[in-house]
Amino acid sequence: MRNLPAPIQVTAQALTDWWDDWVNLVIVNLAWMLCWLTVLLGPPATFGLYYVTNSLAHGESLGLRGLLTGGRRYFFKSWLWALLNLGVIIVAVVNVLFYAQFDGDWVVFVQGFYILAAVLWLIVQFYALPYLMEQEQKRLRSALRNGLFTALAAPGYTLVVVGLTVLIIALSMSFVFPLFFGAPCLIAVLGNRAVLERLEAFGVREQEAAQGEHQQDEP
C-alpha cells in the first residue's frame, strides 16, 4: 500500500473504512436522504454526515447518534454554507445564460470562466467540510480557504481523488442501489481521508502532535 500513489492509498483506505462500518453508514445515508426531503434539515444532516465520517476516519464509529450530534452542533453554520453554495450556483448559472444571448467568440471565454469558477468552487467543497471538522476553530471561511489552498497546492492529487469521486457519483446516478447503500457516505469518507493525508503530507499533523506532547511535558 505504501508504495502506491497517495490518491490510490487514500481511496483504498476510504473504501476500507466505508466497508468496515457499512451497516451504520447505510442507516446514516438513509437518514440523510430523509432529512433532505424536509429541506430544512438537509444542510444540518450533511454536516452531521461529515461529522460521522470524520470520526470514522479517526477510528470511532458514531452512526446515527453522530449524525444527530453533528446536525445539532453545526445547524446554523450548515445553513450559512448552504446559502453560500446556492448563491455561487445562481451567479454562475445566471451569467452563463445571460452571455448566451450575445454573439461572438468572446462569449465562449466568458461562459467558460464562470463554468470553471463553479467547478473550482465544487472542488473546494470536497475539501472544505472535512477541513472544518479537523479545525480547532470551526470557521467556515478558514475551511474554504484551506480547501482552495489544498486544491491549488496539489492539483494532480486533487484531480485524481476528485475524479474518483465523480466516478462514484456517476455510478450512483446510473445504478440506484449504490445511492441507497452509502455512496454519499463513501464520498464524505474519501474527502476526510484525502484531507488527513494532505495534512500529513504538509507536515501539519506531525507539528500538532509534537506541540501536544510538548504541552503535556510542561509542568
C-alpha angles and dihedrals in degrees: 000000000000090000091058123092114274096249091054091048091050092049093047092049091047091051089049092050091047094048094046091055097030098132095052092045092052089055091047091049093051091048089049091053092048090051091055089055087066091049091205093070095040100091094042089049090052091054089045090053091053090046089056095046093045089054089047091054087055092051101263123116112208102163120179092347090061092049090056093044094049093044092054094043095051101030098123095033090052092055091049087054092047094050091047091053091046090052093050092049093048092049092049095046095044092050094047091051093043095054091044086076092068131076125224142081091267091067091070091054094049093047090045090054093056093044092050091046090053092048091050089050091053091049089052089053089058088065101028102074094045088050090051090054091050098046120097089214107050098218116154093205091055091048091052091047092050090048091052093047091049093050092049096042095051108028095157093049090046093048093055097043094044089044090057089048091053088050090054090050091048092051090048090053091048096045121036096205098067089053092054095040100057115293094137089050091048090052090050092048090050091051092050093047091048091054093046090051092050091049089054092045091051091046094241098124093048090051092050091048091049091049090050092052090047091053091050091052093052114099 
